[in-house]
């Protein structure tokens, strides 16, 4: 009789595990798959410095809303900082407008977000434009002509 009890307990635990797995939000599963898909790219980029997200205007929206005029557009701004390079982004309706600071030429790649994009040019003023907005989690990898390699942390718009 104890073996039958053990079988019922095992089946109940398996059923609970399956129900828990099905309860995970689809976006969360997709984010995990995207991150795993880029594991080899991450190995190739080991020498790149990580630029951490240091500012996201979406986190300060209430404070900024009070300071903005009613007719001004609200853009999302992000700042990623590394030791020798900062990547600043403005998110518009159809593009990502960016600048590397200090200004310098190079190229930028979009990794993840339904594909690998680039390389895209960074001009002498450090300015770049990414047309369209990536879907899902992505990061940017910047290589400057002065030899700096910097990757942002993964993020989603």
DSSP file (Angstrom, degrees, kcal/mol; ACC not computed):
  #  RESIDUE AA STRUCTURE BP1 BP2  ACC     N-H-->O    O-->H-N    N-H-->O    O-->H-N    TCO  KAPPA ALPHA  PHI   PSI    X-CA   Y-CA   Z-CA
    1    1 A X     >        0   0    0      0, 0.0     4,-1.7     0, 0.0     5,-0.1   0.000 360.0 360.0 360.0 -31.9    0.0    0.0    0.0
    2    2 A X  H  >  +     0   0    0      1,-0.2     4,-2.1     2,-0.2     5,-0.1   0.847 360.0  56.1 -68.5 -32.5    2.9    2.4    0.7
    3    3 A X  H  > S+     0   0    0      2,-0.2     4,-2.1     1,-0.2    -1,-0.2   0.898 105.9  50.9 -64.9 -39.2    4.2    2.0   -2.9
    4    4 A X  H  > S+     0   0    0      1,-0.2     4,-2.3     2,-0.2    -1,-0.2   0.903 109.2  51.4 -63.4 -40.3    0.8    3.1   -4.3
    5    5 A X  H  X S+     0   0    0     -4,-1.7     4,-2.6     1,-0.2    -1,-0.2   0.912 108.6  51.4 -62.0 -42.0    0.9    6.1   -2.1
    6    6 A X  H  X S+     0   0    0     -4,-2.1     4,-2.5     1,-0.2    -1,-0.2   0.891 109.2  50.5 -62.9 -39.5    4.4    7.0   -3.3
    7    7 A X  H  X S+     0   0    0     -4,-2.1     4,-2.6     2,-0.2    -1,-0.2   0.911 111.5  47.8 -63.9 -42.6    3.1    6.7   -7.0
    8    8 A X  H  X S+     0   0    0     -4,-2.3     4,-2.3     2,-0.2    -2,-0.2   0.908 112.7  48.9 -65.1 -41.2    0.2    9.0   -6.2
    9    9 A X  H  X S+     0   0    0     -4,-2.6     4,-2.3     2,-0.2    -2,-0.2   0.917 111.6  49.6 -64.0 -42.3    2.5   11.5   -4.5
   10   10 A X  H  X S+     0   0    0     -4,-2.5     4,-2.6     2,-0.2    -2,-0.2   0.927 111.5  48.3 -61.8 -45.8    4.9   11.4   -7.4
   11   11 A X  H  X S+     0   0    0     -4,-2.6     4,-2.5     1,-0.2    -1,-0.2   0.889 110.7  51.5 -62.8 -39.2    2.1   12.0  -10.0
   12   12 A X  H  X S+     0   0    0     -4,-2.3     4,-2.2     2,-0.2    -1,-0.2   0.908 111.5  46.9 -64.3 -41.1    0.8   14.9   -7.9
   13   13 A X  H  X S+     0   0    0     -4,-2.3     4,-2.2     2,-0.2    -2,-0.2   0.895 112.2  49.7 -68.2 -39.5    4.2   16.5   -7.8
   14   14 A X  H  X S+     0   0    0     -4,-2.6     4,-2.3     2,-0.2    -2,-0.2   0.912 110.6  50.5 -63.8 -41.9    4.7   16.0  -11.5
   15   15 A X  H  X S+     0   0    0     -4,-2.5     4,-2.4     1,-0.2    -2,-0.2   0.911 110.7  49.3 -61.6 -42.9    1.3   17.5  -12.2
   16   16 A X  H  X S+     0   0    0     -4,-2.2     4,-2.2     1,-0.2    -1,-0.2   0.886 110.1  51.2 -64.5 -38.5    2.2   20.5  -10.0
   17   17 A X  H  X S+     0   0    0     -4,-2.2     4,-2.1     2,-0.2    -2,-0.2   0.903 110.7  48.1 -65.6 -41.2    5.5   20.9  -11.8
   18   18 A X  H  X S+     0   0    0     -4,-2.3     4,-2.1     2,-0.2    -2,-0.2   0.914 111.8  49.6 -65.6 -42.9    3.9   20.9  -15.2
   19   19 A X  H  X S+     0   0    0     -4,-2.4     4,-1.0     1,-0.2    -2,-0.2   0.889 110.5  50.8 -63.7 -38.5    1.3   23.4  -14.1
   20   20 A X  H  < S+     0   0    0     -4,-2.2     4,-0.4     1,-0.2     3,-0.4   0.901 109.7  50.1 -65.4 -40.6    4.0   25.7  -12.7
   21   21 A X  H >< S+     0   0    0     -4,-2.1     3,-1.1     1,-0.2    -2,-0.2   0.881 109.5  51.0 -65.4 -37.6    5.9   25.5  -16.0
   22   22 A X  H 3< S+     0   0    0     -4,-2.1    -1,-0.2     1,-0.2    -2,-0.2   0.714 102.0  62.7 -72.1 -19.6    2.8   26.4  -18.0
   23   23 A X  T 3< S+     0   0    0     -4,-1.0     2,-0.3    -3,-0.4    -1,-0.2   0.561  76.2 108.5 -82.6  -8.3    2.2   29.4  -15.7
   24   24 A X  S <  S-     0   0    0     -3,-1.1     5,-0.1    -4,-0.4    -3,-0.0  -0.542  81.9-107.6 -71.3 128.9    5.5   31.1  -16.8
   25   25 A X     >  -     0   0    0     -2,-0.3     4,-1.7     1,-0.1     3,-0.5  -0.260  19.3-126.8 -59.1 141.8    4.7   34.1  -18.9
   26   26 A X  H  > S+     0   0    0      1,-0.2     4,-2.6     2,-0.2     5,-0.2   0.866 108.8  56.7 -57.3 -40.9    5.5   33.7  -22.6
   27   27 A X  H  > S+     0   0    0      1,-0.2     4,-2.2     2,-0.2    -1,-0.2   0.872 105.6  51.7 -60.4 -37.2    7.7   36.9  -22.7
   28   28 A X  H  > S+     0   0    0     -3,-0.5     4,-2.0     2,-0.2    -1,-0.2   0.910 110.2  47.6 -66.4 -42.8    9.8   35.5  -19.9
   29   29 A X  H  X S+     0   0    0     -4,-1.7     4,-2.3     2,-0.2    -2,-0.2   0.915 112.4  49.8 -63.8 -43.8   10.4   32.2  -21.8
   30   30 A X  H  X S+     0   0    0     -4,-2.6     4,-2.5     1,-0.2    -2,-0.2   0.881 108.3  53.1 -63.7 -38.6   11.2   34.1  -25.0
   31   31 A X  H  X S+     0   0    0     -4,-2.2     4,-2.3     2,-0.2    -1,-0.2   0.913 109.8  48.7 -62.9 -41.8   13.7   36.3  -23.2
   32   32 A X  H  X S+     0   0    0     -4,-2.0     4,-2.3     1,-0.2    -2,-0.2   0.908 111.3  49.2 -64.2 -41.9   15.5   33.2  -21.8
   33   33 A X  H  X S+     0   0    0     -4,-2.3     4,-2.3     2,-0.2    -2,-0.2   0.903 111.2  50.0 -63.9 -41.3   15.6   31.7  -25.3
   34   34 A X  H  X S+     0   0    0     -4,-2.5     4,-1.1     2,-0.2    -2,-0.2   0.922 111.2  48.2 -63.3 -44.2   17.0   34.9  -26.8
   35   35 A X  H  < S+     0   0    0     -4,-2.3     3,-0.4     1,-0.2    -1,-0.2   0.902 112.9  48.4 -63.8 -40.4   19.7   35.1  -24.1
   36   36 A X  H >< S+     0   0    0     -4,-2.3     3,-1.8     1,-0.2     4,-0.3   0.880 105.1  59.0 -67.3 -37.7   20.7   31.5  -24.6
   37   37 A X  H 3< S+     0   0    0     -4,-2.3     3,-0.4     1,-0.3    -1,-0.2   0.793 105.5  50.3 -62.0 -27.4   20.8   31.9  -28.3
   38   38 A X  T 3X S+     0   0    0     -4,-1.1     4,-2.6    -3,-0.4    -1,-0.3   0.253  76.0 107.7 -95.2  12.4   23.5   34.5  -27.9
   39   39 A X  H <> S+     0   0    0     -3,-1.8     4,-1.5     1,-0.2    -1,-0.2   0.868  81.5  47.2 -60.7 -36.8   25.7   32.5  -25.6
   40   40 A X  H  > S+     0   0    0     -3,-0.4     4,-1.9    -4,-0.3    -1,-0.2   0.866 110.1  52.5 -72.8 -35.2   28.4   32.0  -28.3
   41   41 A X  H  > S+     0   0    0     -4,-0.2     4,-1.7     1,-0.2    -2,-0.2   0.920 106.5  54.6 -62.8 -42.4   28.3   35.6  -29.2
   42   42 A X  H  < S+     0   0    0     -4,-2.6    -1,-0.2     1,-0.2    -2,-0.2   0.884 106.3  51.6 -58.5 -38.7   28.9   36.4  -25.6
   43   43 A X  H >< S+     0   0    0     -4,-1.5     3,-1.2     1,-0.2    -1,-0.2   0.890 109.5  49.6 -65.4 -38.4   32.0   34.2  -25.6
   44   44 A X  H 3< S+     0   0    0     -4,-1.9     3,-0.4     1,-0.2    -1,-0.2   0.792 111.1  50.4 -68.5 -27.0   33.3   36.0  -28.7
   45   45 A X  T >< S+     0   0    0     -4,-1.7     3,-2.3     1,-0.2    -1,-0.2   0.173  71.6 119.0 -98.0  17.2   32.7   39.4  -27.0
   46   46 A X  T <  S+     0   0    0     -3,-1.2    -1,-0.2     1,-0.3    -2,-0.1   0.817  74.5  54.2 -53.5 -32.7   34.5   38.4  -23.7
   47   47 A X  T 3  S+     0   0    0     -3,-0.4    -1,-0.3    -4,-0.2     2,-0.2   0.602  87.4 101.4 -80.2 -10.3   37.0   41.2  -24.3
   48   48 A X  S <  S-     0   0    0     -3,-2.3   102,-0.3   100,-0.1     2,-0.2  -0.543  75.8-123.3 -76.8 138.2   34.2   43.8  -24.6
   49   49 A X  E     -a  150   0A   0    100,-2.8   102,-2.9    -2,-0.2     2,-0.5  -0.573  25.6-119.1 -77.7 143.5   33.6   46.0  -21.6
   50   50 A X  E     -a  151   0A   0     -2,-0.2     2,-0.7   100,-0.2   102,-0.2  -0.732  18.1-153.1 -88.0 126.6   30.1   45.9  -20.2
   51   51 A X  E     -a  152   0A   0    100,-3.3   102,-1.5    -2,-0.5    31,-0.3  -0.892  17.4-147.3 -98.5 114.7   28.2   49.2  -20.2
   52   52 A X  E     -F   81   0B   0     29,-1.8    29,-2.6    -2,-0.7     2,-0.5  -0.527  23.0-103.1 -83.4 147.1   25.6   49.1  -17.4
   53   53 A X  E     +F   80   0B   0     27,-0.2    27,-0.3    -2,-0.2     3,-0.1  -0.573  45.9 166.8 -67.4 118.7   22.3   51.0  -17.6
   54   54 A X  E     +     0   0B   0     25,-3.1     2,-0.3    -2,-0.5    26,-0.2   0.575  62.3  26.8-111.3 -15.5   22.8   54.1  -15.4
   55   55 A X  E     +F   79   0B   0     24,-1.4    24,-2.3     4,-0.0     2,-0.4  -0.975  51.1 173.8-151.3 135.0   19.7   56.1  -16.5
   56   56 A X  E >>  -F   78   0B   0     -2,-0.3     3,-1.9    22,-0.2     4,-0.5  -0.932  20.5-154.0-139.1 114.2   16.3   55.2  -17.9
   57   57 A X  G >4 S+     0   0    0     20,-2.8     3,-0.9    -2,-0.4     7,-0.2   0.749  92.4  70.3 -62.5 -22.8   13.8   58.1  -18.3
   58   58 A X  G >4 S+     0   0    0     19,-0.3     3,-0.7     1,-0.3    -1,-0.3   0.804  95.7  54.4 -63.7 -26.7   10.9   55.7  -18.0
   59   59 A X  G <4 S+     0   0    0     -3,-1.9    -1,-0.3     1,-0.2    -2,-0.2   0.708 114.4  39.7 -77.0 -20.1   11.9   55.3  -14.3
   60   60 A X  G <X S+     0   0    0     -3,-0.9     4,-2.4    -4,-0.5     5,-0.2   0.087  78.7 121.0-114.4  20.7   11.7   59.1  -13.8
   61   61 A X  H <> S+     0   0    0     -3,-0.7     4,-2.6     1,-0.2     5,-0.2   0.865  72.5  51.0 -57.4 -43.2    8.6   59.7  -15.9
   62   62 A X  H  > S+     0   0    0      2,-0.2     4,-1.4     1,-0.2    -1,-0.2   0.915 111.9  47.0 -64.5 -42.4    6.5   61.2  -13.1
   63   63 A X  H  > S+     0   0    0      1,-0.2     4,-0.8     2,-0.2    -1,-0.2   0.920 116.4  44.3 -63.7 -43.7    9.2   63.7  -12.1
   64   64 A X  H  X S+     0   0    0     -4,-2.4     4,-1.4     1,-0.2     3,-0.5   0.850 105.6  61.6 -71.2 -34.0    9.8   64.7  -15.7
   65   65 A X  H  < S+     0   0    0     -4,-2.6    -1,-0.2     1,-0.3     3,-0.2   0.868 101.7  52.8 -61.5 -36.3    6.1   64.9  -16.6
   66   66 A X  H  < S+     0   0    0     -4,-1.4    -1,-0.3     1,-0.2    -2,-0.2   0.826 111.8  46.1 -67.7 -29.9    5.6   67.7  -14.0
   67   67 A X  H  < S+     0   0    0     -4,-0.8    -1,-0.2    -3,-0.5    -2,-0.2   0.668  98.8  86.5 -87.4 -17.2    8.5   69.6  -15.6
   68   68 A X  S  < S-     0   0    0     -4,-1.4     2,-0.1    -3,-0.2     6,-0.0  -0.532  81.1-114.2 -86.5 149.5    7.4   69.2  -19.2
   69   69 A X    >   -     0   0    0     -2,-0.2     3,-1.3     1,-0.1    -1,-0.1  -0.439  31.5-112.3 -71.7 156.3    4.9   71.5  -21.0
   70   70 A X  T 3  S+     0   0    0      1,-0.3    -1,-0.1    -2,-0.1    -2,-0.0   0.792 114.0  49.4 -62.6 -30.2    1.6   69.8  -22.0
   71   71 A X  T 3  S+     0   0    0      2,-0.1     2,-0.3     0, 0.0    -1,-0.3   0.424  87.5 103.1 -94.0   2.1    2.4   70.0  -25.7
   72   72 A X  S <  S-     0   0    0     -3,-1.3     2,-0.2     1,-0.1    -4,-0.0  -0.615  73.6-116.2 -87.9 146.5    5.9   68.6  -25.6
   73   73 A X        -     0   0    0     -2,-0.3     2,-0.7     1,-0.0    -4,-0.1  -0.509  20.8-133.5 -78.1 145.1    6.6   65.0  -26.7
   74   74 A X        -     0   0    0     -2,-0.2     2,-0.3    -6,-0.0    -1,-0.0  -0.895  25.8-174.0-102.9 115.4    7.9   62.6  -24.2
   75   75 A X        -     0   0    0     -2,-0.7     2,-0.5    17,-0.0    17,-0.1  -0.754  24.6-121.1-103.1 153.4   10.8   60.5  -25.4
   76   76 A X  E     - G   0  91B   0     15,-1.1    15,-3.2    -2,-0.3     2,-0.4  -0.827  29.3-166.6 -93.4 132.6   12.5   57.7  -23.6
   77   77 A X  E     - G   0  90B   0     -2,-0.5   -20,-2.8    13,-0.2     2,-0.4  -0.956   5.5-172.6-121.3 139.4   16.2   58.2  -23.0
   78   78 A X  E     -FG  56  89B   0     11,-2.4    11,-3.0    -2,-0.4     2,-0.4  -0.971   5.4-163.7-128.9 144.3   18.7   55.5  -21.8
   79   79 A X  E     -FG  55  88B   0    -24,-2.3   -25,-3.1    -2,-0.4   -24,-1.4  -0.996   1.8-170.5-130.3 127.9   22.3   55.9  -20.8
   80   80 A X  E     -FG  53  87B   0      7,-2.8     7,-3.0    -2,-0.4     2,-0.4  -0.976  12.7-161.2-115.9 125.8   24.8   53.0  -20.6
   81   81 A X  E     +FG  52  86B   0    -29,-2.6   -29,-1.8    -2,-0.5     2,-0.2  -0.916  15.3 169.5-117.0 133.8   28.1   53.8  -18.9
   82   82 A X        -     0   0    0      3,-2.3   -31,-0.1    -2,-0.4    68,-0.0  -0.683  52.0 -89.2-121.7-179.7   31.4   51.9  -19.1
   83   83 A X  S    S+     0   0    0     -2,-0.2     3,-0.1     1,-0.2   -32,-0.0   0.927 120.9  13.6 -60.0 -48.4   34.8   53.0  -17.9
   84   84 A X  S    S+     0   0    0      1,-0.1     2,-0.3    -3,-0.0    -1,-0.2   0.429 126.9  43.7-111.3  -0.5   36.0   54.7  -21.1
   85   85 A X        -     0   0    0      2,-0.0    -3,-2.3    15,-0.0     2,-0.4  -0.999  54.6-160.3-150.6 140.5   32.7   55.1  -23.1
   86   86 A X  E     -GH  81 101B   0     15,-2.6    15,-2.7    -2,-0.3     2,-0.5  -0.968   9.9-154.4-119.2 138.8   29.1   56.1  -22.5
   87   87 A X  E     -GH  80 100B   0     -7,-3.0    -7,-2.8    -2,-0.4     2,-0.4  -0.963  11.6-167.8-114.8 118.9   26.3   55.2  -24.9
   88   88 A X  E     -GH  79  99B   0     11,-2.9    11,-2.0    -2,-0.5     2,-0.4  -0.895   6.0-171.9-108.8 135.5   23.3   57.5  -24.9
   89   89 A X  E     -GH  78  98B   0    -11,-3.0   -11,-2.4    -2,-0.4     2,-0.4  -0.962  16.1-164.3-128.1 142.7   20.0   56.5  -26.6
   90   90 A X  E     -GH  77  97B   0      7,-2.6     7,-2.8    -2,-0.4     2,-0.7  -0.999  18.7-144.9-120.1 129.7   16.8   58.3  -27.4
   91   91 A X  E     +GH  76  96B   0    -15,-3.2   -15,-1.1    -2,-0.4     5,-0.2  -0.841  23.1 178.0 -97.6 117.6   13.9   56.1  -28.4
   92   92 A X        -     0   0    0      3,-2.7     3,-0.1    -2,-0.7   -17,-0.0  -0.488  47.6 -89.1-106.1-177.9   11.6   57.6  -31.0
   93   93 A X  S    S+     0   0    0      1,-0.2    40,-0.1    -2,-0.2     3,-0.1   0.858 122.0  14.8 -61.6 -35.8    8.6   56.1  -32.6
   94   94 A X  S    S+     0   0    0     38,-0.1    38,-3.3     1,-0.1     2,-0.3   0.349 124.6  26.5-124.3   8.0   10.6   54.5  -35.5
   95   95 A X  E     - I   0 131B   0     36,-0.3    -3,-2.7    -3,-0.1     2,-0.5  -0.983  62.9-117.3-160.4 166.6   14.2   54.5  -34.5
   96   96 A X  E     -HI  91 130B   0     34,-2.6    34,-2.8    -2,-0.3     2,-0.5  -0.982  28.7-160.7-110.4 122.0   16.9   54.5  -31.9
   97   97 A X  E     +HI  90 129B   0     -7,-2.8    -7,-2.6    -2,-0.5     2,-0.3  -0.909  21.5 175.0-104.6 127.5   19.0   57.7  -32.0
   98   98 A X  E     -HI  89 128B   0     30,-2.9    30,-2.3    -2,-0.5     2,-0.3  -0.871  24.2-169.2-135.8 165.0   22.4   57.3  -30.3
   99   99 A X  E     -HI  88 127B   0    -11,-2.0   -11,-2.9    -2,-0.3     2,-0.4  -0.979  17.2-140.2-149.5 139.5   25.7   58.9  -29.4
  100  100 A X  E     -H   87   0B   0     26,-2.3     2,-0.4    -2,-0.3     4,-0.2  -0.834  31.6-119.1 -97.6 141.0   28.9   57.6  -27.9
  101  101 A X  E    S+H   86   0B   0    -15,-2.7   -15,-2.6    -2,-0.4     2,-0.2  -0.995 100.0  39.5-129.3 126.1   30.7   59.9  -25.5
  102  102 A X  S    S-     0   0    0     -2,-0.4    -1,-0.1   -17,-0.2   -16,-0.0   0.471 111.7-112.4 -70.3 149.1   33.4   60.9  -25.8
  103  103 A X        +     0   0    0     -2,-0.2     2,-0.3    22,-0.1    23,-0.2  -0.272  56.5 143.1 -59.1 131.6   32.6   61.3  -29.5
  104  104 A X        -     0   0    0     19,-0.3    -4,-0.2    -4,-0.2    21,-0.1  -0.958  46.5-102.6-164.9 153.9   34.4   59.0  -31.9
  105  105 A X        +     0   0    0     -2,-0.3    40,-2.7    19,-0.2    41,-0.4  -0.337  59.1 105.5 -78.1 159.6   33.8   57.1  -35.1
  106  106 A X  E     -CB 122 144A   0     16,-2.0    16,-2.8    38,-0.3     2,-0.3  -0.968  59.5 -76.5 168.2-150.7   33.2   53.4  -35.2
  107  107 A X  E     -CB 121 143A   0     36,-2.6    36,-2.8    -2,-0.3     2,-0.4  -0.983  26.4-152.6-143.3 155.3   30.5   50.9  -35.7
  108  108 A X  E     -CB 120 142A   0     12,-2.5    12,-2.8    -2,-0.3    11,-0.4  -0.976   5.3-158.7-131.1 142.9   27.6   49.5  -33.7
  109  109 A X  E     - B   0 141A   0     32,-2.5    32,-2.4    -2,-0.4     2,-0.6  -0.942  13.1-140.0-119.6 140.7   25.8   46.1  -33.9
  110  110 A X  E     -CB 117 140A   0      7,-1.9     7,-3.0    -2,-0.4     2,-0.5  -0.907  22.6-164.6 -96.3 123.0   22.4   45.2  -32.6
  111  111 A X  E     - B   0 139A   0     28,-2.9    28,-2.1    -2,-0.6     5,-0.2  -0.936  54.0  -5.7-112.9 129.5   22.4   41.8  -31.0
  112  112 A X  E    S+ B   0 138A   0     -2,-0.5    26,-0.2     3,-0.2     5,-0.1  -0.545  74.0 113.6  88.8-159.1   19.2   39.9  -30.3
  113  113 A X  S    S-     0   0    0     24,-2.2    22,-0.8     1,-0.2    23,-0.2   0.930 115.6 -40.1  57.4  48.6   15.8   41.5  -30.9
  114  114 A X  S    S-     0   0    0     23,-0.2    -1,-0.2    20,-0.1     2,-0.2   0.889 127.9  -8.4  67.6  42.3   14.9   39.1  -33.7
  115  115 A X  S    S-     0   0    0      2,-0.1     2,-0.6    19,-0.0    -3,-0.2  -0.588  81.5 -75.1 132.1 170.4   18.3   39.1  -35.4
  116  116 A X        -     0   0    0     -2,-0.2     2,-0.3    -5,-0.2    -5,-0.2  -0.919  46.5-164.9-106.3 121.7   21.7   40.5  -35.5
  117  117 A X  E     -C  110   0A   0     -7,-3.0    -7,-1.9    -2,-0.6     3,-0.2  -0.798  24.0 -41.4-109.1 148.5   21.9   44.0  -37.1
  118  118 A X  E     -     0   0A   0     -2,-0.3    -9,-0.2     1,-0.3     2,-0.1  -0.594  28.1-120.6 115.7-174.2   24.8   45.9  -38.4
  119  119 A X  E     -     0   0A   0    -11,-0.4     2,-0.4    -2,-0.2    -1,-0.3   0.434  54.8-177.2 -75.4 146.0   27.4   46.9  -38.5
  120  120 A X  E     -C  108   0A   0    -12,-2.8   -12,-2.5    -3,-0.2     2,-0.2  -0.875  29.2-105.3-108.8 145.7   26.0   50.4  -38.5
  121  121 A X  E     -C  107   0A   0     -2,-0.4     2,-0.5   -14,-0.2     8,-0.4  -0.448  20.2-158.9 -75.4 138.2   28.2   53.4  -38.8
  122  122 A X  E     -C  106   0A   0    -16,-2.8   -16,-2.0    -2,-0.2     6,-0.2  -0.984  26.2-139.4-107.3 121.2   29.0   55.7  -35.9
  123  123 A X    >   -     0   0    0      4,-2.5     3,-2.3    -2,-0.5   -19,-0.3  -0.082  30.1 -88.1 -77.3-179.7   30.2   59.0  -37.4
  124  124 A X  T 3  S+     0   0    0      1,-0.3   -19,-0.2     2,-0.1    -1,-0.1   0.713 128.4  56.0 -62.7 -21.6   33.0   61.3  -36.2
  125  125 A X  T 3  S-     0   0    0      2,-0.1    -1,-0.3   -21,-0.1   -22,-0.1   0.413 120.2-109.6 -89.0   1.6   30.7   63.0  -33.7
  126  126 A X  S <  S+     0   0    0     -3,-2.3   -26,-2.3     1,-0.3     2,-0.3   0.594  72.1 142.4  83.8  11.1   29.8   59.7  -32.2
  127  127 A X  E     +I   99   0B   0    -28,-0.2    -4,-2.5   -30,-0.0     2,-0.3  -0.666  20.8 168.3 -93.7 139.8   26.3   59.7  -33.6
  128  128 A X  E     -I   98   0B   0    -30,-2.3   -30,-2.9    -2,-0.3     2,-0.4  -0.974  19.9-149.9-143.8 158.5   24.4   56.7  -34.9
  129  129 A X  E     -I   97   0B   0     -8,-0.4     2,-0.6    -2,-0.3   -32,-0.2  -0.998   1.1-163.4-132.0 130.8   20.9   55.8  -36.0
  130  130 A X  E     -I   96   0B   0    -34,-2.8   -34,-2.6    -2,-0.4     2,-0.2  -0.954  21.8-140.6-112.5 110.6   19.2   52.4  -35.7
  131  131 A X  E     +I   95   0B   0     -2,-0.6   -36,-0.3   -36,-0.2    -2,-0.0  -0.509  67.7   8.7 -74.4 136.0   16.1   52.3  -37.9
  132  132 A X  S    S-     0   0    0    -38,-3.3     2,-0.5    -2,-0.2   -36,-0.3   0.013  90.1 -89.2  79.2 166.9   13.1   50.5  -36.4
  133  133 A X        -     0   0    0    -40,-0.1    -2,-0.1   -38,-0.1    -1,-0.1  -0.967  39.5-116.6-117.3 128.3   12.9   49.2  -32.9
  134  134 A X        -     0   0    0     -2,-0.5     2,-0.4     1,-0.1    23,-0.3  -0.290  25.0-128.9 -61.6 143.0   14.2   45.7  -32.0
  135  135 A X        -     0   0    0    -22,-0.8    -1,-0.1   -23,-0.1    21,-0.0  -0.767  69.1  -4.8 -90.6 137.7   11.6   43.2  -30.7
  136  136 A X  S    S-     0   0    0     -2,-0.4    21,-0.4   -23,-0.2    19,-0.1  -0.123 113.3 -16.1  76.2-173.9   12.4   41.4  -27.5
  137  137 A X  S    S+     0   0    0     19,-0.1   -24,-2.2    17,-0.1     2,-0.3  -0.355  72.6 153.1 -66.7 140.2   15.6   41.6  -25.5
  138  138 A X  E     -BD 112 155A   0     17,-2.6    17,-2.8   -26,-0.2     2,-0.3  -0.957  24.9-155.3-154.2 170.7   18.7   43.0  -27.2
  139  139 A X  E     -B  111   0A   0    -28,-2.1   -28,-2.9    -2,-0.3     2,-0.4  -0.948  18.8-121.1-144.8 166.9   21.9   44.7  -26.6
  140  140 A X  E     -B  110   0A   0     -2,-0.3    12,-2.8    13,-0.3     2,-0.5  -0.900  14.7-159.4-112.0 140.6   24.3   47.0  -28.5
  141  141 A X  E     -BE 109 151A   0    -32,-2.4   -32,-2.5    -2,-0.4     2,-0.5  -0.984  11.6-165.0-120.4 122.7   27.9   46.2  -29.2
  142  142 A X  E     -BE 108 150A   0      8,-3.7     8,-2.6    -2,-0.5     2,-0.5  -0.899  10.8-176.6-111.4 131.4   30.1   49.2  -30.0
  143  143 A X  E     -BE 107 149A   0    -36,-2.8   -36,-2.6    -2,-0.5     6,-0.2  -0.977  15.4-158.1-125.0 116.7   33.6   49.0  -31.6
  144  144 A X  E >   -B  106   0A   0      4,-2.4     3,-1.8    -2,-0.5   -38,-0.3  -0.544  28.6-117.8 -93.1 160.2   35.3   52.4  -32.0
  145  145 A X  T 3  S+     0   0    0    -40,-2.7   -39,-0.1     1,-0.3    -1,-0.1   0.658 114.8  64.6 -68.3 -15.1   38.1   53.2  -34.4
  146  146 A X  T 3  S-     0   0    0    -41,-0.4    -1,-0.3     2,-0.1   -40,-0.1   0.459 124.8-101.6 -85.5  -0.9   40.3   54.0  -31.4
  147  147 A X  S <  S+     0   0    0     -3,-1.8     2,-0.3     1,-0.3    -2,-0.1   0.537  72.2 143.8  98.2   7.4   40.0   50.3  -30.4
  148  148 A X        -     0   0    0    -64,-0.1    -4,-2.4  -100,-0.0     2,-0.5  -0.642  29.4-165.8 -81.3 136.9   37.3   50.4  -27.6
  149  149 A X  E     + E   0 143A   0     -2,-0.3  -100,-2.8    -6,-0.2     2,-0.4  -0.982  16.4 166.7-122.1 118.0   34.9   47.5  -27.5
  150  150 A X  E     -aE  49 142A   0     -8,-2.6    -8,-3.7    -2,-0.5     2,-0.4  -0.997  15.7-168.2-135.7 133.6   31.8   48.0  -25.3
  151  151 A X  E     -aE  50 141A   0   -102,-2.9  -100,-3.3    -2,-0.4   -10,-0.2  -0.969  19.6-131.6-118.8 137.3   28.6   46.1  -25.0
  152  152 A X  E     -a   51   0A   0    -12,-2.8  -100,-0.2    -2,-0.4     3,-0.1  -0.388  33.4 -97.6 -75.4 162.5   25.5   47.3  -23.2
  153  153 A X        -     0   0    0   -102,-1.5   -13,-0.3     1,-0.1    -1,-0.1  -0.388  55.1 -84.7 -69.0 161.7   23.7   45.1  -20.8
  154  154 A X        +     0   0    0    -15,-0.1     2,-0.3    -2,-0.1   -15,-0.2  -0.449  60.8 165.3 -69.0 141.5   20.6   43.3  -22.3
  155  155 A X  B     -D  138   0A   0    -17,-2.8   -17,-2.6    -2,-0.1     2,-0.4  -0.974  28.7-140.2-152.9 166.0   17.4   45.3  -22.3
  156  156 A X              0   0    0     -2,-0.3   -19,-0.1   -19,-0.2   -21,-0.1  -0.980 360.0 360.0-129.5 141.0   13.9   45.5  -23.8
  157  157 A X              0   0    0    -21,-0.4   -20,-0.1    -2,-0.4    -1,-0.1   0.458 360.0 360.0 -85.5 360.0   12.0   48.5  -24.9
